Amino acid sequence: MLPTGRSPQHTAHSTLPTGRCPQDAVGWIGFGVQPIQWTTDYKDTNYDGILLVAQNIDSLPKELEELKDPLQDYGAVDSGLGDEVVVLKVPFLPNRLVFAPTGPVNRDYDDVRRFSDAAGNGIKRAMKAGIQRPLLVCPPHNSYEKSTLVAVLGALQVLYMPLELREVKSSPHKVAVLGVWVKEQTQGEQVTELASALESGRFVYRDIGGSDPERMAAPRAAEYVVELFKNSPVQVRVESDLKVLEKEYPCLAAVNRCANAVPRHQARVIHLEYCGEGPIQQTVMVVGKGITYDTGGADIKAGGIMAGMHRDKCGSAAVAGFFQILAKLKPKHLKAVGAMAMVRNSVGSDCYVSDELIVSRAGRRVRVGNTDAEGRMVMVDLLCEMKEKAVNEVSPHLFTIATLTGHAIRAMGPHYSIIMDNGAAHRADNALQWQKAGEVLGDLFEVSTIRREDYDFHRGKSEYEDILQSNNLPSSATPRGHQTPAAFLIMASGLDKNGIDSDRPLPYSHIDIAGSSGPFPGVPTGAPLLAMATKYILQA
């Protein structure tokens, strides 16, 4: 439970401490997460502006009845009231009112993101108006149980300040505090506690995923994670020894070969573990792609398409962010094992090249077909290691999370994660469960299927190799370009020996977040953290 206090009007609040100042930190989480408070009084003078998020004026509950007349008066002179964010002065309020309408939320294609979108647009307008202590008022909607929480998260997405700016600015926050109006104390405590915990995970994700290739190079990312989880329930182990990397993770080491010549770019494998109280009922085992910068390697990203490739580490960012949420909410009966593959895909005289034969940890001979398919290479041996551990875990489920293919964006658009299951996971309806979980907080998924053609695509084409890593075309120009890599990961890790036809089937799912991880230029979204937290914590 977060600390509670009193406003000048004796209205209960819950506040997230601000922690240390920027000068005392190396860019970790403690000082940057936006402080949140709750109040049951929308006229609370502790705030200098109200941000009202609602479908329309008529949908306001009786507790907010007073706001209807001034909004209707404004609507009489501005027909854009229900379509655009507006700012008005209300005589009986001590501050300004910003109205951010969601628009219709009940059509076939509407979802809970209407609330996060409206709150995000509203907080931008509030800051432009000079409001520094906004009170978010989003009355619950009967069709969306978590609409208020989703609105708070939408505002927090906008209020995030990038790590590089926090380290030089006098204040790490864009506003002094974000208030949340609720009808009763219990709701206030729940919303602020959940929002703070979920945002702390997205905050870590954005710091790691969004920071530039030098600020979040592999060694500095490892420092960040070690500092982050000090004195927490999460155990951290960092592997940096090159001989160990070459022996344990040969495919990762091949990608690291060129970058290893530059000490500040040398690879790190960051192992994370969380074990909740009580008997363990399920074990989540997740590997994240953490390419700190992707030049494409020898198959270089030419023609101006390299910009933005510092975002290729958002899979590992998701792993760290998930463990941060676990550290905050401390779910019982859950064990989580994570691995962050932090590697730079550099180009130079010692870079790995197409045609090389590399033997994976599972003993499979892999023919490199395209050095720009490095993401699957850095994850596959870690997935194999997870498979080896999984046979001794309680109800394990293995995952890979990666900004893996441009084809994911081509196939599903720029806002959706894609999940695909192996046979054991499919039998448990895992992908559909993730899709349902994502709908709760607006972290949406599309479901794909791994087919026999995907396995055929990666089978060795000659007697030299067991597996072909990739063709030499971009994934966006390859049929089934986001599905085939999942088959490669299964084959090259040896997970195909743990299919439904085996004595020990292991559920495995691959998640491609190339489209959902966020725009560039722009701020990473945190996908798929909200869906993960919903499935394994909120719905557990």
Residue, then its C-alpha position, 0 to 999 in steps of 0.5 A: m500500500l502506498p503512503t496516505g495523507r490529507s489535502p487542505q480539505h482533509t480529503a484522503h490522498s495516496t502519493l508516490p514518493t519522489g525520491r532522490c534528485p537527478q544529481d545523486a543518480v546514474g539514471w535509474i528509476g527512483f527519482g523520475v516516476q510521476p507522483i500521483q495523488w487521489t482525492t474525492d473532491y473535484k474542487d480540491t484547491n490542491y490542484d490548479g486545473i481539472l482534466l475531465v475525460a468522459q464520453n460526453i457531457d450527458s454521461l457525467p454522474k451525479e457527483l459531477e452534475e455541476l460541470k454540465d451547465p458550464l460545458q453546455d454553455y461553452g458548447a453553445v458557442d463552440s460546436g467542437l466541444g465533443d470532438e476537440v480538447v477545450v479549456l474554459k474557466v468555470p466561476f465556481l471552480p478554483n481553477r481551469l477546466v480542460f475537457a477531453p472527450t473520448g467520443p463514442v466508445n460503444r461501436d464495434y471497433d471501439d476499445v478502452r484506448r479511447f480513454s487513454d487517448a483522450a487523457g493523453n491529449g488532455i494532459k498535453r493541452a493542460m500543460k500547454a495552458g500552464i497547468q502544473r497540478p492537474l486533477l484527472v477526472c475520469p468517471p468509471h464507465n459501465s462498459y470498461e471496468k478499468s477505464t479510470l486506470v487506463a486514463v491515468l496510464g494514458a496521462l502518465q505516458v505523456l508525462y514521462m520525461p526521457l532519461e537523458l533529459r532527467e539527468v540534466k534538468s533541475s526537475p525530473h517531472k513535467v508536472a508537480v503532481l498528477g491528481v486522480w478523482v475517485k468516488e471513494q477512498t478504496q478506489g483511490e488507493q487501488v487506482t494509484e497503487l496499480a497505476s504507480a506500479l504499472e507506470s514504474g515498469r513502463f518507465v524502466y522500459r522507456d529508459i532502456g528501450g528509448s535511450d540512445p545507443e551510447r547511454m544504454a549500451a550493454p554495459r550501462a544497461a547492466e549497471y542500470v538494471v543492477e542499481l534498479f533492483k538493489n534491495s528488491p525481491v528481484q535477483v540479478r546476475v550479469e554475465s560479461d565474460l567473453k569466454v563464458l558467452e562464447k561457450e554458453y551462447p555461441c550464436l549471441a557471441a557471433v553477433n557480439r564478435c565485432a562490437n566486442a573490440v570496443p569495450r563500451h559496446q561489449a555484450r552483457v547477458i542479464h539474468l533476472e529471477y523473482c520468486g513470490e511467496g507461497p507455493i509456486q503455481q506457475t513459472v514465467m520464463v522470458v527472453g528479451k531481444g536487447i540489440t542496443y544498436d542494429t547496423g544490420g552488420a555485414d548486411i548493412k541497413a543501407g538507404g537511410i533505414m538505420a535511424g531508429m535502430h536503438r529501439d531494437k532493445c525494447g524486448s529486453a526493456a520489456v523483460a526489465g519492466f515486467f520484473q520491476i512491476l513484479a518487484k512493486l506488486k509482489p504477486k504470490h505463487l508466481k516465479a519469473v525467470g528472465a534473460m536480457a540479451m544486450v548486444r550491439n550488431s556492429v559492422g567491421s572487419d570482425c563482424y559475423v557474415s552470411d554463409e558462416l556455420i555456427v553450432s547453437r547451444a542445442g547442437r544445431r548447425v546454423r547457416v547464417g543467411n542474413t546478418d540483419a537477422e541478429g535478433r533471433m541469434v542473440m535469443v536462441d541460446l538463452l531460450c535453449e538455456m530456459k528450456e533446460k531449466a524449465v523441465n525442473e520448474v512448476s508449470p513453466h511457460l517460455f517466451t521470447i519478446a522482440t522487436l523482431t520483424g518489419h513484417a509484423i508492422r506490414a501484417m498488423g499495423p503499427h499499434y499491435s503486438i503479435i503472439m504465436d504459440n507452439g503446440a503445447a501453448h496453443r492447446a492451452d489457448n495461451a495466445l487467446q488469453w493474452q489477447k483477452a488480457g490485453e483488452v483490459l488495459g488497452d495493450l492489444f494483441e493480434v494472434s498468428t499461427i506457426r505453420r508447417e511452412d515456417y519450419d520448412f522455410h528454415r530447414g537446412k538447404s544442403e548437407y552442411e547445415d541443419i537450419l537456415q537462419s534466414n533468407n537474404l530478403p527483408s522480412s517485410a518482403t518475405p511471405r510469413g515474415h513474422q511467423t518463420p522466425a518463431a519456427f527458427l527459435i524453436m528448431a535452433s533452441g531444441l524446443d522442437k524436441n519438447g513438442i506435443d509429440s514428446d514426453r515433456p511438452l513445453p509451452y512456448s510463445h513468441i511475441d513480436i512487438a516491432g509494431s507496438s513498441g512505439p514510434f520513432p521519433g517518439v516515446p516507447t509505449g511499454a508494450p506488452l507490459l500491461a497485458m503481461a501484468t494483467k495476465y500474470i498479476l491482476q487476473a491471477 
